[in-house]
Amino acid sequence: MTDMTARPGADGLRRCHWALATPDLLAYHDTEWGVAVRDDRGMFERLALEGFQAGLSWLTVLRKRAALREVFADFDPAAIAGYGPGDVERLLGDARIIRSRAKIEAVIGNARAALELPEGLADLVWRHAPEDHPTPATVADVPASTPESAALAASLKKRGFRFVGPTTAYAAMQATGVVDDHLADCFR
């Protein structure tokens, strides 16, 4: 299975294999994954969602995304930075979202940390883009993390971010187009 290349979908277009599992993943793959995100709010959302994924499937996060956007003020760091203990308790009681105290508190703390970045979050992330990133031919060619994602994770942690290890940082880099990990024979 690790030598898997892109597979044709019902429409005949070849896609990264994971995109064919569900309609939700197909839409995400085709319209969003790997598309450049250059604004701070969009970057904050993707980083927060990748943090929520830790230990879970991406499909779980994707299906809870609308509710997460609702309860986290459309991932506006300025609004989230004002959340307090009562908000954490309210969120822990909301069955529509991923109810992990550590992850919820990380999003709030990360919003505060993001507001302190003089260069902005998107610029900080994009500064960690690799100079050369080979297009993967198979699933086996897609790393879980890279030296650049490790450096990004360290930079974010140094600035007070949590739930941003090298794998989470790399997933955010993939999601936001900082790296392009669509397989070589994927139509995207």
C-alpha positions, -999 to 999 in steps of 0.1 A, spaced: 0 0 0 29 24 6 37 25 -32 2 38 -39 -1 64 -66 -31 86 -74 -63 68 -82 -91 77 -106 -124 89 -90 -159 84 -104 -153 114 -127 -121 98 -141 -98 124 -126 -68 109 -107 -65 120 -71 -44 114 -40 -58 81 -27 -71 95 6 -95 119 -12 -116 90 -26 -126 77 8 -156 100 13 -174 130 -4 -162 153 24 -125 143 18 -130 146 -20 -143 181 -18 -116 191 7 -89 177 -16 -103 192 -48 -109 227 -35 -87 234 -5 -59 211 4 -26 225 -8 -41 259 -19 -19 288 -7 -32 305 25 -15 339 30 -38 355 56 -33 352 93 -69 342 101 -69 314 75 -35 302 87 -46 303 123 -77 282 114 -56 255 96 -31 253 125 -59 250 150 -77 223 130 -44 204 126 -39 206 164 -74 192 169 -66 163 146 -38 150 170 -49 114 178 -80 116 155 -88 112 119 -89 142 96 -124 132 86 -135 137 122 -121 172 123 -135 181 88 -170 170 98 -168 191 130 -153 221 112 -185 241 109 -192 239 146 -156 246 154 -158 277 133 -190 288 150 -177 283 186 -143 298 178 -156 330 162 -146 319 127 -111 314 141 -105 351 146 -75 353 169 -85 386 184 -119 373 194 -106 340 207 -78 357 227 -106 371 249 -119 337 259 -117 328 296 -123 299 319 -161 302 314 -157 298 276 -135 267 281 -163 251 302 -189 261 277 -169 246 248 -163 214 268 -201 210 270 -207 214 233 -211 179 218 -207 192 183 -170 199 187 -139 180 198 -141 183 235 -105 182 247 -96 207 274 -60 207 263 -68 213 226 -94 240 235 -70 258 258 -43 255 232 -64 273 206 -71 301 231 -34 304 241 -23 301 204 -47 330 195 -30 351 221 4 341 209 -6 348 173 -15 383 182 20 389 195 37 380 163 51 412 147 54 396 113 20 378 115 13 341 116 11 335 79 44 352 72 61 332 100 48 299 85 57 308 50 93 317 61 97 280 67 88 269 32 115 246 18 136 259 -10 132 226 -29 103 202 -23 101 173 -46 67 162 -60 59 129 -44 53 100 -68 37 77 -43 23 78 -8 57 64 5 73 96 -8 52 119 15 70 125 48 53 129 82 76 158 90 106 175 76 135 196 89 115 227 79 84 216 99 106 208 129 120 243 126 85 258 123 73 238 153 102 250 174 97 286 163 60 285 172 67 268 205 93 294 213 66 320 208 41 303 231 21 280 208 10 246 219 -1 214 200 23 223 172 48 195 169 67 188 137 40 165 123 12 189 131 33 217 116 39 197 85 2 189 81 -5 226 83 22 233 57 5 208 34 -30 221 40 -19 257 34 1 252 2 35 259 19 44 225 5 26 207 -23 22 170 -15 -4 162 -42 10 130 -59 26 136 -92 -2 119 -111 -30 137 -91 -50 162 -113 -43 189 -87 
